[in-house]
Amino acid sequence: MLMPKPKLLLVDDDVTVCYTLAEILNEYGYDCTTETNGLQVLSRLQTELFDAVLLDLMMPEISGIELLQRIKEPFPDLPAIIITGFGSIETAVESMQAGAADFVTKPIDMAVLDIRIKKAIEHEQTRRLAFTDGLTSLANYRSFHTRLQQELERADRYHRPLSLIMLDIDYFKAYNDTHGHPQGDAILAQVAKLLKQTSRSSDMVARYGGEEFALILPETDQASAEALGNRLREEIEQFQFAGEEHLPSKILTISVGIATHGRYASKEALIAAADAELYRAKREGRNRVCAMT
């Protein structure tokens, strides 16, 4: 079975340079997408998944450093390599401080660039394993807490909205007791896949523990979080899970709790508020979304 080619986003305002670099990197085994307008990069990253991004330092609309900083806020785990004709120590340090995985000067030695791209992707993949749940491939408990703290600090710094969803599978213990843990694990993996498919690429979907999941929603107010919560609930309700007919409700469902940052002084308070709403949804009959009003 062939492994998929690593996907790269190449950003350079010089069309010739951009396309030439893409052609050469394609020959090295990469799947390259080009973007000549730095201001369009964030919207591309919102809709497409990339293994790494290569940024030219000097662009007319926005500098590579400023663009890198903007990228790292919603996509802190995306490896970015700065490419520049100005190879000073100061520029390299500034790039790394802004979150660059590496720094490459022109004229580009393609063999060296290939090695550095591979190392940046490999480093991120290794790091991700330590922060990933083995069953569902979602972010794990540790990764969730790290990211939530980062997003809270960003929301405070820029006065931006941030919401948190906590949800779990209704009657999951009954399902496990009836069908056994291997089938229960298959259900957890399928639910995780549906949550990931329904949420945005900028959201973090995490397995919080057991049958409980969490979603960190940057740039999301309460109304938008409730809309997503209801979409998630409907997706799970409508999906046909094996053996769900033996559940008390005859279908597999989730209960959802939502809290929005602003009235809570800490990460722990935000989690507690979302969790309280989750358990209110349970008390009020399950298969519903509850949000702090």
KEKE-3310 file (N, C-alpha, C; in steps of 0.2 Angstrom, whole numbers, plus 5000, padded with zeros to 4 digits):
npx = (5004:5003:5010:5002:5007:5017:5009:5011:5010:5015:5021:5023:5025:5031:5027:5033:5044:5037:5030:5040:5048:5038:5036:5049:5049:5038:5044:5053:5044:5033:5017:5012:5004:5001:5002:5001:4997:4998:4988:4978:4981:4977:4963:4965:4971:4960:4952:4959:4970:4987:5003:5015:5020:5028:5036:5039:5049:5049:5036:5023:5010:5010:5021:5032:5035:5025:5014:5017:5015:5001:4997:5001:4993:4979:4983:4993:5001:5006:5019:5031:5041:5053:5058:5071:5080:5088:5099:5102:5108:5100:5087:5085:5083:5072:5063:5062:5058:5045:5039:5043:5048:5060:5073:5077:5089:5091:5102:5092:5097:5091:5092:5095:5084:5074:5078:5076:5062:5057:5062:5055:5042:5042:5046:5035:5025:5030:5029:5016:5011:5013:5003:4991:4976:4976:4966:4956:4963:4961:4965:4973:4969:4979:4984:4973:4971:4983:4981:4969:4972:4981:4972:4963:4972:4975:4962:4959:4970:4967:4954:4944:4930:4927:4923:4918:4914:4908:4904:4896:4893:4877:4870:4882:4888:4878:4878:4891:4891:4882:4887:4901:4918:4927:4918:4912:4924:4925:4914:4917:4928:4921:4912:4921:4926:4915:4913:4925:4923:4912:4916:4926:4942:4950:4946:4948:4946:4944:4948:4941:4940:4936:4920:4918:4920:4928:4927:4936:4933:4939:4936:4923:4906:4893:4881:4885:4892:4882:4874:4884:4885:4872:4872:4882:4875:4864:4871:4876:4864:4858:4866:4869:4873:4881:4871:4864:4851:4848:4849:4842:4836:4835:4842:4859:4865:4870:4874:4876:4886:4888:4900:4904:4918:4922:4914:4921:4934:4945:4954:4950:4937:4930:4929:4922:4910:4905:4905:4895:4884:4883:4880:4867:4860:4860:4852:4840:4835:4843:4852:4852:4856:4863:4866:4875:4866)
npy = (4994:5011:5025:5040:5056:5068:5084:5100:5118:5131:5147:5162:5177:5179:5172:5164:5159:5152:5142:5135:5130:5122:5112:5106:5101:5092:5083:5077:5070:5076:5083:5097:5113:5129:5147:5163:5175:5181:5185:5176:5165:5160:5157:5146:5137:5134:5126:5116:5102:5102:5096:5103:5120:5132:5147:5162:5175:5189:5198:5208:5210:5206:5202:5188:5184:5190:5184:5171:5171:5174:5162:5153:5155:5149:5137:5130:5118:5116:5113:5126:5133:5145:5154:5163:5177:5184:5180:5183:5181:5187:5188:5174:5170:5178:5172:5159:5162:5167:5155:5147:5131:5129:5137:5143:5148:5158:5156:5141:5125:5111:5098:5099:5107:5097:5088:5095:5098:5085:5082:5092:5088:5075:5077:5084:5074:5064:5072:5073:5060:5059:5067:5062:5052:5035:5026:5033:5042:5056:5072:5070:5069:5077:5085:5092:5100:5108:5115:5121:5131:5139:5144:5151:5161:5168:5172:5181:5190:5196:5199:5190:5179:5163:5146:5131:5114:5100:5083:5067:5050:5043:5031:5023:5013:5003:4999:4994:4983:4975:4972:4970:4976:4977:4980:4991:5000:5001:5009:5021:5025:5027:5037:5047:5050:5055:5067:5074:5076:5084:5095:5111:5113:5121:5119:5110:5093:5082:5067:5066:5057:5040:5038:5052:5067:5082:5098:5112:5128:5140:5158:5158:5161:5160:5157:5152:5141:5133:5130:5122:5112:5106:5102:5092:5083:5079:5073:5061:5055:5052:5043:5026:5015:4999:4988:4997:4996:4989:4997:5007:5018:5014:5020:5026:5040:5057:5068:5085:5098:5116:5130:5147:5157:5171:5174:5167:5164:5156:5142:5130:5133:5136:5123:5116:5123:5119:5106:5105:5109:5098:5088:5093:5091:5078:5075:5081:5072:5067:5066:5079:5097:5108:5124:5137:5150)
npz = (5000:4995:5003:5007:4999:5007:5011:5005:5008:4998:4999:4991:4984:4971:4957:4947:4955:4965:4957:4951:4962:4967:4957:4957:4971:4970:4962:4971:4979:4985:4988:4981:4984:4979:4984:4980:4986:5001:5010:5008:5014:5027:5025:5016:5024:5032:5025:5019:5022:5027:5028:5030:5029:5018:5019:5011:5016:5012:5007:4998:5003:5016:5029:5030:5043:5050:5045:5048:5062:5063:5057:5067:5078:5076:5071:5079:5078:5065:5055:5050:5038:5035:5021:5014:5006:5014:5025:5039:5056:5065:5059:5057:5071:5074:5066:5072:5085:5082:5079:5069:5061:5055:5045:5030:5018:5003:4988:4986:4992:4986:4991:5004:5008:5006:5016:5028:5027:5029:5041:5049:5048:5053:5066:5071:5069:5078:5090:5090:5093:5107:5111:5107:5107:5108:5104:5097:5089:5091:5099:5115:5133:5140:5129:5126:5138:5137:5125:5127:5137:5130:5120:5128:5134:5122:5118:5128:5126:5114:5115:5110:5105:5113:5114:5123:5121:5130:5129:5130:5127:5127:5138:5137:5145:5146:5133:5131:5141:5135:5122:5123:5126:5115:5104:5109:5109:5095:5093:5100:5092:5080:5083:5087:5074:5067:5075:5072:5058:5057:5064:5063:5055:5062:5075:5090:5093:5106:5115:5131:5141:5144:5138:5136:5127:5121:5114:5108:5104:5095:5091:5092:5097:5109:5103:5090:5095:5101:5089:5082:5092:5091:5078:5079:5088:5080:5070:5076:5081:5069:5063:5059:5070:5074:5083:5090:5093:5104:5114:5128:5123:5110:5099:5097:5105:5110:5124:5126:5133:5135:5137:5137:5135:5146:5156:5165:5176:5175:5167:5173:5178:5167:5161:5171:5170:5158:5159:5169:5162:5153:5162:5166:5154:5153:5165:5161:5151:5141:5125:5120:5119:5131:5137:5146:5152)
capx = (5000:5007:5009:5001:5013:5016:5006:5015:5008:5021:5018:5028:5022:5034:5023:5038:5048:5032:5028:5046:5049:5033:5038:5055:5047:5034:5049:5055:5039:5028:5011:5012:4999:5005:4998:5005:4994:4999:4982:4973:4984:4973:4957:4967:4972:4954:4948:4963:4975:4994:5008:5019:5020:5034:5034:5044:5050:5047:5030:5021:5004:5011:5028:5032:5035:5018:5009:5018:5012:4994:4996:5002:4987:4974:4986:5000:5005:5007:5026:5032:5048:5054:5063:5072:5087:5091:5101:5106:5107:5094:5081:5084:5081:5066:5058:5061:5054:5038:5036:5046:5051:5066:5074:5082:5091:5092:5099:5090:5100:5085:5093:5095:5077:5070:5079:5073:5055:5056:5063:5050:5036:5044:5046:5028:5022:5032:5026:5009:5010:5013:4997:4986:4973:4978:4960:4952:4967:4960:4969:4971:4968:4985:4984:4967:4972:4988:4978:4964:4976:4984:4967:4961:4976:4974:4955:4960:4974:4964:4947:4940:4926:4930:4918:4920:4909:4909:4899:4897:4888:4872:4870:4887:4889:4874:4881:4897:4888:4878:4891:4908:4922:4929:4913:4912:4929:4923:4909:4921:4931:4916:4909:4927:4927:4910:4914:4930:4921:4907:4919:4930:4949:4953:4943:4952:4942:4949:4945:4943:4941:4930:4916:4917:4924:4928:4929:4938:4931:4941:4933:4916:4902:4888:4876:4888:4894:4875:4873:4888:4882:4866:4874:4885:4870:4860:4875:4876:4858:4856:4871:4867:4878:4879:4869:4861:4844:4848:4850:4836:4833:4835:4847:4864:4864:4875:4872:4881:4886:4892:4901:4908:4923:4920:4912:4924:4941:4951:4952:4946:4930:4926:4928:4917:4904:4903:4903:4889:4879:4883:4876:4860:4857:4858:4846:4834:4832:4849:4851:4850:4861:4862:4872:4874:4863)
capy = (5000:5017:5030:5047:5060:5074:5089:5106:5124:5135:5154:5166:5182:5178:5167:5160:5156:5148:5136:5132:5127:5117:5107:5102:5097:5087:5077:5075:5066:5080:5085:5104:5118:5136:5152:5169:5180:5179:5186:5171:5158:5157:5154:5140:5132:5133:5122:5111:5100:5102:5093:5109:5126:5135:5154:5167:5181:5196:5198:5214:5211:5204:5199:5181:5184:5192:5178:5165:5173:5173:5155:5149:5156:5144:5131:5129:5112:5115:5115:5131:5134:5152:5154:5170:5178:5188:5175:5185:5178:5191:5185:5167:5170:5181:5167:5154:5165:5167:5148:5143:5125:5129:5143:5141:5154:5157:5151:5135:5119:5107:5092:5102:5108:5091:5085:5100:5097:5079:5083:5096:5084:5069:5080:5085:5068:5061:5076:5072:5054:5060:5071:5059:5046:5029:5022:5037:5047:5063:5074:5066:5073:5081:5089:5096:5105:5112:5119:5126:5136:5143:5148:5156:5167:5171:5175:5187:5195:5199:5200:5186:5174:5156:5142:5124:5109:5094:5079:5060:5045:5041:5024:5019:5007:4998:4996:4989:4977:4971:4970:4969:4981:4978:4983:4998:5003:5003:5014:5027:5027:5030:5044:5052:5051:5060:5073:5077:5077:5089:5102:5114:5111:5125:5117:5104:5088:5078:5062:5069:5051:5036:5040:5059:5071:5089:5102:5119:5131:5147:5162:5155:5164:5154:5155:5147:5134:5129:5128:5116:5106:5103:5098:5086:5079:5076:5068:5055:5052:5049:5038:5019:5011:4992:4985:5002:4995:4986:5002:5009:5023:5011:5023:5029:5047:5060:5074:5090:5104:5121:5136:5152:5161:5178:5175:5162:5167:5151:5136:5125:5136:5135:5116:5114:5125:5115:5099:5106:5109:5092:5084:5095:5088:5071:5075:5083:5067:5065:5068:5086:5102:5113:5129:5141:5156)
capz = (5000:4995:5008:5004:4999:5012:5007:5007:5005:4996:4999:4988:4979:4965:4953:4944:4960:4968:4953:4950:4968:4968:4952:4960:4976:4967:4960:4978:4982:4989:4984:4983:4983:4979:4985:4979:4990:5008:5014:5007:5017:5032:5022:5013:5029:5035:5021:5017:5027:5025:5033:5032:5025:5017:5018:5009:5021:5010:5003:4998:5007:5023:5029:5032:5050:5053:5042:5052:5069:5062:5056:5073:5083:5075:5069:5082:5077:5058:5054:5045:5036:5032:5016:5013:5003:5019:5030:5045:5062:5068:5055:5059:5078:5074:5063:5076:5090:5079:5079:5063:5063:5052:5042:5024:5014:4995:4984:4990:4991:4987:4995:5011:5010:5007:5023:5033:5027:5032:5049:5052:5048:5057:5073:5073:5070:5084:5096:5090:5096:5114:5113:5104:5110:5103:5101:5092:5085:5093:5105:5122:5139:5141:5124:5127:5143:5134:5120:5130:5141:5125:5117:5133:5134:5115:5118:5133:5124:5108:5116:5105:5108:5113:5118:5125:5121:5133:5127:5131:5124:5132:5140:5134:5149:5144:5126:5133:5144:5130:5116:5125:5126:5108:5100:5112:5107:5089:5093:5102:5086:5075:5086:5086:5067:5066:5078:5068:5051:5058:5067:5058:5055:5067:5082:5093:5096:5111:5120:5137:5145:5144:5133:5136:5122:5122:5108:5109:5098:5094:5087:5092:5102:5112:5098:5085:5098:5101:5082:5081:5096:5088:5072:5081:5091:5075:5066:5080:5081:5062:5060:5061:5074:5075:5089:5094:5094:5110:5120:5131:5118:5103:5095:5100:5105:5114:5127:5125:5137:5132:5141:5133:5139:5147:5163:5169:5177:5174:5162:5177:5179:5160:5160:5176:5168:5152:5162:5173:5157:5151:5166:5165:5148:5155:5169:5157:5147:5136:5118:5120:5120:5136:5137:5151:5149)
cpx = (5004:5005:5007:5007:5012:5014:5009:5011:5014:5018:5024:5024:5025:5031:5028:5042:5043:5031:5034:5048:5044:5034:5044:5053:5042:5039:5052:5050:5034:5022:5010:5007:5003:5000:5003:5002:4994:4993:4977:4975:4979:4967:4959:4968:4966:4951:4952:4968:4982:4998:5014:5018:5026:5033:5040:5044:5047:5041:5026:5015:5005:5018:5027:5032:5028:5013:5010:5015:5004:4992:4996:4997:4982:4977:4993:5004:5007:5015:5027:5039:5049:5059:5064:5079:5091:5093:5104:5104:5100:5087:5080:5081:5074:5061:5057:5057:5046:5035:5038:5049:5058:5067:5079:5083:5092:5099:5098:5094:5094:5086:5092:5088:5073:5072:5076:5065:5053:5057:5058:5044:5037:5043:5039:5024:5024:5029:5019:5007:5009:5007:4991:4983:4974:4972:4957:4956:4965:4965:4968:4970:4973:4985:4979:4968:4978:4985:4973:4967:4978:4978:4964:4965:4976:4967:4956:4964:4971:4957:4942:4936:4929:4925:4921:4914:4912:4903:4901:4892:4883:4871:4876:4889:4885:4876:4887:4895:4885:4883:4898:4912:4925:4924:4912:4918:4928:4918:4912:4924:4927:4914:4915:4927:4921:4911:4920:4928:4916:4910:4923:4938:4952:4951:4948:4946:4946:4944:4946:4944:4935:4926:4914:4922:4923:4930:4930:4937:4933:4937:4925:4912:4897:4883:4879:4890:4887:4873:4877:4886:4876:4867:4877:4880:4866:4864:4875:4870:4856:4860:4868:4873:4876:4877:4865:4854:4843:4848:4843:4832:4832:4839:4853:4864:4870:4871:4878:4880:4890:4893:4905:4912:4921:4918:4916:4932:4947:4949:4948:4939:4927:4925:4922:4910:4901:4901:4896:4883:4878:4878:4868:4857:4856:4852:4840:4832:4837:4847:4848:4857:4859:4868:4870:4871:4864)
cpy = (5006:5022:5037:5052:5066:5080:5096:5112:5129:5142:5158:5171:5182:5172:5162:5156:5150:5141:5132:5127:5121:5111:5103:5098:5092:5081:5074:5070:5069:5082:5093:5108:5125:5141:5159:5175:5178:5180:5181:5164:5156:5154:5147:5135:5130:5127:5116:5109:5099:5099:5098:5115:5130:5143:5158:5173:5187:5195:5205:5215:5210:5201:5192:5180:5185:5186:5172:5166:5172:5166:5151:5150:5150:5137:5130:5123:5111:5117:5120:5132:5141:5151:5161:5171:5182:5183:5177:5181:5181:5188:5178:5167:5173:5176:5162:5156:5165:5160:5144:5136:5125:5136:5141:5147:5152:5159:5144:5129:5114:5101:5094:5103:5102:5088:5089:5099:5091:5079:5086:5092:5078:5072:5081:5079:5064:5065:5074:5065:5054:5063:5068:5052:5040:5026:5027:5042:5054:5065:5071:5072:5079:5087:5094:5102:5110:5117:5124:5132:5141:5147:5153:5162:5171:5175:5181:5192:5199:5201:5197:5181:5167:5152:5135:5120:5103:5089:5072:5056:5043:5033:5020:5013:5001:4995:4992:4983:4972:4968:4969:4975:4982:4982:4990:5002:5006:5009:5021:5029:5030:5037:5049:5054:5056:5067:5077:5080:5083:5096:5105:5112:5115:5123:5111:5100:5083:5073:5064:5063:5047:5037:5048:5062:5078:5092:5109:5122:5139:5151:5160:5158:5158:5152:5150:5141:5130:5126:5122:5110:5103:5099:5091:5081:5075:5071:5061:5052:5049:5044:5031:5016:5004:4991:4991:5001:4991:4991:5004:5014:5020:5014:5026:5037:5050:5066:5079:5096:5109:5127:5140:5156:5168:5179:5171:5164:5162:5145:5131:5127:5135:5128:5114:5117:5121:5108:5099:5106:5102:5087:5086:5092:5081:5070:5076:5078:5065:5067:5075:5091:5107:5118:5134:5148:5162)
cpz = (5000:5000:5005:5004:5004:5008:5010:5004:5004:4995:4997:4983:4972:4962:4951:4949:4963:4964:4952:4956:4969:4963:4955:4966:4975:4965:4966:4981:4986:4985:4986:4980:4983:4980:4985:4983:4997:5012:5013:5010:5022:5030:5019:5018:5033:5032:5019:5022:5024:5030:5035:5027:5024:5015:5016:5014:5019:5005:5003:5003:5014:5024:5031:5039:5053:5051:5047:5059:5068:5061:5063:5078:5082:5074:5072:5081:5070:5058:5049:5044:5033:5027:5014:5009:5008:5025:5036:5051:5066:5065:5057:5066:5078:5072:5068:5082:5088:5078:5073:5065:5060:5048:5036:5020:5007:4994:4988:4987:4992:4991:5002:5013:5011:5014:5028:5033:5031:5039:5052:5053:5053:5064:5075:5073:5076:5090:5096:5094:5104:5116:5110:5107:5105:5100:5095:5088:5086:5098:5111:5127:5140:5136:5124:5132:5141:5130:5123:5134:5135:5122:5122:5134:5127:5116:5123:5130:5118:5109:5111:5108:5108:5117:5119:5125:5125:5131:5129:5128:5129:5132:5137:5138:5147:5137:5127:5136:5140:5124:5117:5123:5119:5104:5103:5110:5099:5088:5095:5096:5081:5077:5085:5079:5065:5069:5074:5061:5052:5060:5061:5059:5061:5074:5084:5096:5100:5114:5127:5142:5145:5137:5132:5131:5124:5115:5110:5103:5098:5090:5087:5098:5104:5107:5093:5088:5099:5094:5081:5086:5094:5082:5074:5084:5085:5071:5069:5080:5075:5060:5063:5064:5075:5082:5093:5096:5101:5116:5122:5126:5111:5098:5099:5100:5110:5118:5127:5130:5134:5137:5136:5137:5140:5154:5168:5170:5176:5169:5166:5177:5172:5159:5165:5174:5162:5154:5166:5168:5154:5155:5167:5159:5149:5160:5166:5152:5141:5129:5117:5121:5126:5136:5143:5149:5154)
residu = (MET:LEU:MET:PRO:LYS:PRO:LYS:LEU:LEU:LEU:VAL:ASP:ASP:ASP:VAL:THR:VAL:CYS:TYR:THR:LEU:ALA:GLU:ILE:LEU:ASN:GLU:TYR:GLY:TYR:ASP:CYS:THR:THR:GLU:THR:ASN:GLY:LEU:GLN:VAL:LEU:SER:ARG:LEU:GLN:THR:GLU:LEU:PHE:ASP:ALA:VAL:LEU:LEU:ASP:LEU:MET:MET:PRO:GLU:ILE:SER:GLY:ILE:GLU:LEU:LEU:GLN:ARG:ILE:LYS:GLU:PRO:PHE:PRO:ASP:LEU:PRO:ALA:ILE:ILE:ILE:THR:GLY:PHE:GLY:SER:ILE:GLU:THR:ALA:VAL:GLU:SER:MET:GLN:ALA:GLY:ALA:ALA:ASP:PHE:VAL:THR:LYS:PRO:ILE:ASP:MET:ALA:VAL:LEU:ASP:ILE:ARG:ILE:LYS:LYS:ALA:ILE:GLU:HIS:GLU:GLN:THR:ARG:ARG:LEU:ALA:PHE:THR:ASP:GLY:LEU:THR:SER:LEU:ALA:ASN:TYR:ARG:SER:PHE:HIS:THR:ARG:LEU:GLN:GLN:GLU:LEU:GLU:ARG:ALA:ASP:ARG:TYR:HIS:ARG:PRO:LEU:SER:LEU:ILE:MET:LEU:ASP:ILE:ASP:TYR:PHE:LYS:ALA:TYR:ASN:ASP:THR:HIS:GLY:HIS:PRO:GLN:GLY:ASP:ALA:ILE:LEU:ALA:GLN:VAL:ALA:LYS:LEU:LEU:LYS:GLN:THR:SER:ARG:SER:SER:ASP:MET:VAL:ALA:ARG:TYR:GLY:GLY:GLU:GLU:PHE:ALA:LEU:ILE:LEU:PRO:GLU:THR:ASP:GLN:ALA:SER:ALA:GLU:ALA:LEU:GLY:ASN:ARG:LEU:ARG:GLU:GLU:ILE:GLU:GLN:PHE:GLN:PHE:ALA:GLY:GLU:GLU:HIS:LEU:PRO:SER:LYS:ILE:LEU:THR:ILE:SER:VAL:GLY:ILE:ALA:THR:HIS:GLY:ARG:TYR:ALA:SER:LYS:GLU:ALA:LEU:ILE:ALA:ALA:ALA:ASP:ALA:GLU:LEU:TYR:ARG:ALA:LYS:ARG:GLU:GLY:ARG:ASN:ARG:VAL:CYS:ALA:MET:THR)
# end
